[in-house]
Amino acid sequence: MIKLLVGLGNPGPDYESTRHNAGFWWIDTIARDLKVQLQPDRAYHGLVARTSVQGQNVWLLEPQTFMNLSGKSVAALARFFKIQPDEILVVHDELDIPPGEAKLKLGGSHAGHNGLRDIHAQLGTDQYWRLRIGIGHPGNKSEVANWVLKKPAPDQRSAIEDCVSRTSLALPHLLSGDMVKATQLIHTAKPPRPKPPRPASLSAKEESRHAPTPPPEPDDSQKPASH
């Protein structure tokens, strides 16, 4: 059962549309769906909203500490409200997943993501949920820093936004703790490809062209004599 939804990103207009802020985009979508508004809260070093869904308290959080200190914000709120690590979902950009796809997982390595690295350190565990929003990889490790801090190309931005909208539909399952259904919904990145259409039926003319040729009728000289 998820009680705290965290989106990772960097504050300020300079970073608003960059790939590294995919987590913020997801939380913004959820806030609109739940009709709540995130407000600055100095105690938790971030933008915070609190609401109730089917009698359950739910917190939305966008740390304003910059990515490298995300754990400072997450841990402050989680500890005050006694939210356990496995009741936290952290939504972040993921280099190893193409734009348009997402993966849900519990625990595991931070894989070099500085936001996750600090959350690991501040919570003292890796056993929290992550929703990994694919942003693709530049193809060269030395270009990663510039890649995440740049705006995606229009087609990539559209794919990421579609992914954010689709995965946000898993919210009821996430909040109820049905992680199997949430995973099934989130991991279905694209609808199944339609089967190719059957060939159109042949016209009468084409049928006659493709029909086997009947053997020739024997002429009178070839017919057997009648008795």
C-alpha positions as CSV (number, residue, x, y, z in Angstrom):
1,M,0.0,0.0,0.0
2,I,1.6,3.3,-1.1
3,K,1.1,6.3,1.1
4,L,3.8,8.7,-0.2
5,L,4.2,9.5,-3.9
6,V,7.5,11.2,-4.7
7,G,8.5,12.7,-8.0
8,L,12.2,13.5,-8.6
9,G,13.5,16.5,-10.5
10,N,15.2,19.8,-10.2
11,P,13.4,23.0,-9.1
12,G,13.1,26.2,-11.2
13,P,12.1,27.1,-14.8
14,D,15.5,26.3,-16.2
15,Y,14.9,22.6,-15.5
16,E,11.2,22.3,-15.9
17,S,11.1,20.7,-19.3
18,T,14.3,18.6,-19.0
19,R,14.4,14.8,-19.0
20,H,15.5,14.7,-15.4
21,N,12.2,16.1,-14.3
22,A,10.0,13.3,-15.6
23,G,9.2,12.4,-12.0
24,F,7.8,16.0,-11.5
25,W,5.7,15.6,-14.6
26,W,4.1,12.4,-13.2
27,I,3.3,14.0,-9.8
28,D,1.8,17.0,-11.5
29,T,-0.5,14.7,-13.5
30,I,-1.6,12.9,-10.3
31,A,-2.2,16.2,-8.5
32,R,-4.5,17.3,-11.4
33,D,-6.3,14.0,-11.3
34,L,-6.8,14.2,-7.5
35,K,-7.7,17.9,-7.7
36,V,-5.0,19.0,-5.2
37,Q,-2.4,21.7,-5.4
38,L,1.2,21.3,-4.2
39,Q,2.4,23.9,-1.8
40,P,5.9,24.8,-0.5
41,D,6.6,23.3,2.9
42,R,9.9,24.2,4.5
43,A,9.7,21.4,7.0
44,Y,9.9,18.8,4.2
45,H,12.1,20.8,1.8
46,G,9.7,20.5,-1.0
47,L,6.3,21.0,-2.6
48,V,3.7,18.9,-0.7
49,A,0.0,18.0,-1.0
50,R,-2.0,15.8,1.3
51,T,-5.3,14.3,0.4
52,S,-7.5,11.3,1.2
53,V,-8.4,8.6,-1.2
54,Q,-11.1,6.1,-0.1
55,G,-10.3,7.0,3.5
56,Q,-6.6,6.6,3.2
57,N,-4.2,9.5,3.7
58,V,-1.9,10.1,0.7
59,W,1.0,12.5,0.4
60,L,2.4,13.9,-2.9
61,L,6.0,15.3,-2.7
62,E,8.3,17.1,-5.2
63,P,11.6,17.7,-3.4
64,Q,13.0,21.2,-4.0
65,T,16.5,20.4,-2.8
66,F,17.9,19.6,-6.3
67,M,18.3,16.0,-7.4
68,N,21.4,15.2,-5.4
69,L,19.7,15.9,-2.0
70,S,16.3,14.3,-2.8
71,G,16.6,12.0,0.2
72,K,16.7,14.9,2.6
73,S,13.1,15.8,1.6
74,V,11.8,12.2,1.3
75,A,13.2,11.1,4.7
76,A,11.9,14.2,6.5
77,L,8.3,13.7,5.5
78,A,8.4,9.9,5.8
79,R,9.8,9.9,9.3
80,F,7.4,12.6,10.6
81,F,4.3,10.7,9.4
82,K,5.8,7.3,10.2
83,I,5.6,6.1,6.6
84,Q,7.6,2.9,6.0
85,P,10.0,2.6,3.0
86,D,7.8,0.0,1.3
87,E,4.9,2.5,1.5
88,I,6.8,5.0,-0.7
89,L,6.8,5.2,-4.5
90,V,9.6,7.3,-6.0
91,V,9.0,8.2,-9.7
92,H,12.1,9.1,-11.6
93,D,13.7,9.2,-15.1
94,E,15.4,6.1,-16.3
95,L,18.1,6.0,-19.0
96,D,17.9,2.3,-19.6
97,I,14.3,2.4,-20.7
98,P,13.2,3.9,-24.0
99,P,10.8,6.9,-24.1
100,G,7.2,5.7,-23.9
101,E,7.9,2.8,-21.6
102,A,8.0,2.4,-17.8
103,K,8.8,-0.2,-15.2
104,L,7.8,-0.7,-11.6
105,K,10.1,-2.4,-9.1
106,L,10.7,-2.7,-5.3
107,G,14.3,-2.2,-4.1
108,G,17.5,-2.7,-6.0
109,S,20.5,-0.6,-6.9
110,H,20.4,3.2,-7.5
111,A,22.3,2.5,-10.8
112,G,24.1,5.8,-10.6
113,H,21.0,7.9,-10.3
114,N,22.0,10.6,-7.8
115,G,18.4,11.2,-6.5
116,L,18.0,7.5,-5.7
117,R,21.5,7.4,-4.2
118,D,20.6,10.1,-1.7
119,I,17.3,8.5,-0.9
120,H,19.1,5.2,-0.2
121,A,21.4,7.0,2.2
122,Q,18.7,9.0,4.0
123,L,16.2,6.1,4.4
124,G,19.0,3.6,5.2
125,T,17.5,1.0,2.8
126,D,16.7,0.4,-0.8
127,Q,13.4,-1.3,-0.1
128,Y,11.1,1.4,-1.5
129,W,9.1,1.2,-4.7
130,R,10.3,3.0,-7.9
131,L,8.4,3.9,-11.0
132,R,11.0,4.2,-13.7
133,I,9.9,6.5,-16.6
134,G,12.0,5.8,-19.7
135,I,13.9,8.7,-21.2
136,G,16.3,6.7,-23.4
137,H,20.1,6.7,-23.4
138,P,22.3,9.1,-25.5
139,G,24.5,6.1,-26.5
140,N,27.6,7.4,-24.9
141,K,28.2,7.4,-21.1
142,S,30.1,10.7,-21.3
143,E,27.0,12.4,-22.6
144,V,24.6,11.3,-19.9
145,A,24.9,14.4,-17.7
146,N,24.0,16.7,-20.6
147,W,21.3,14.3,-21.9
148,V,19.3,14.3,-18.7
149,L,19.5,18.1,-18.3
150,K,18.3,18.8,-21.8
151,K,14.8,19.0,-23.2
152,P,13.8,15.8,-25.1
153,A,13.0,16.1,-28.8
154,P,9.3,16.7,-29.6
155,D,8.6,13.0,-30.5
156,Q,10.4,11.8,-27.3
157,R,8.5,14.4,-25.2
158,S,5.2,13.2,-26.6
159,A,6.1,9.5,-25.9
160,I,7.1,10.4,-22.3
161,E,3.9,12.4,-21.7
162,D,1.8,9.5,-23.1
163,C,3.7,7.1,-20.7
164,V,3.0,9.5,-17.8
165,S,-0.7,9.6,-18.6
166,R,-0.9,5.8,-19.0
167,T,1.0,4.9,-15.9
168,S,-1.0,7.4,-13.8
169,L,-4.0,5.1,-14.4
170,A,-2.4,2.6,-12.1
171,L,-2.8,4.9,-9.1
172,P,-5.9,3.1,-7.6
173,H,-3.9,-0.2,-7.6
174,L,-0.8,1.4,-6.1
175,L,-2.8,3.0,-3.3
176,S,-4.7,-0.2,-2.5
177,G,-1.5,-2.3,-2.5
178,D,-2.4,-4.4,-5.5
179,M,1.1,-4.2,-7.0
180,V,0.5,-7.1,-9.3
181,K,-2.3,-5.3,-11.2
182,A,-0.3,-2.0,-11.0
183,T,2.7,-3.8,-12.6
184,Q,0.6,-5.4,-15.3
185,L,-0.8,-2.0,-16.3
186,I,2.5,-0.1,-16.1
187,H,4.5,-2.7,-18.0
188,T,2.0,-2.8,-20.9
189,A,3.8,-0.1,-22.8
190,K,2.0,-0.5,-26.1
191,P,-1.2,-2.1,-27.3
192,P,-0.8,-5.4,-29.1
193,R,-0.1,-5.0,-32.7
194,P,-3.2,-5.8,-34.8
195,K,-3.1,-8.9,-36.9
196,P,-2.6,-8.2,-40.6
197,P,-5.8,-8.1,-42.6
198,R,-6.8,-11.2,-44.6
199,P,-6.4,-10.9,-48.3
200,A,-9.4,-9.5,-50.1
201,S,-11.7,-12.1,-51.7
202,L,-11.0,-12.7,-55.4
203,S,-13.3,-11.1,-57.9
204,A,-15.2,-13.4,-60.2
205,K,-12.9,-12.5,-63.0
206,E,-9.8,-13.3,-60.8
207,E,-11.4,-16.5,-59.6
208,S,-11.9,-17.7,-63.2
209,R,-8.3,-16.8,-63.9
210,H,-7.0,-18.8,-61.0
211,A,-9.5,-21.7,-61.4
212,P,-8.0,-25.0,-62.7
213,T,-8.6,-25.5,-66.5
214,P,-11.0,-28.4,-67.1
215,P,-9.8,-31.1,-69.6
216,P,-10.9,-30.6,-73.2
217,E,-14.1,-32.4,-74.3
218,P,-13.4,-35.2,-76.7
219,D,-14.7,-34.6,-80.3
220,D,-17.0,-37.1,-82.0
221,S,-14.2,-39.1,-83.6
222,Q,-12.8,-39.7,-80.1
223,K,-16.1,-40.7,-78.5
224,P,-16.7,-44.4,-78.0
225,A,-19.2,-46.0,-80.4
226,S,-22.6,-46.6,-78.9
227,H,-23.9,-50.1,-78.8
